[in-house]
């Protein structure tokens, strides 16, 4: 894959990550105001796990950070060959 294409794909994933983080912040506000710990545990925390590696939970779930790393690693492997 072309380097520009890789950068474009990574940029799209980073944009998606930013938008998801903004959504999570809004949902956290609603959950706090409504004292809905169920939403925090079963929706918001799950989304945090899938957005990135810096969520603080023990998890092996695939997330956006890992997806970016996978794309970049595949490109690096192709360049090495």
ABEGO torsion letter per residue (X at the ends): XBAAAAAAAAAAAAAAAAAAAAAAAAAAAAAAAAGBAAAAAAAAAAAAAAABAAAGBBBABBBAAAAAAAAAAAAAAAAAX
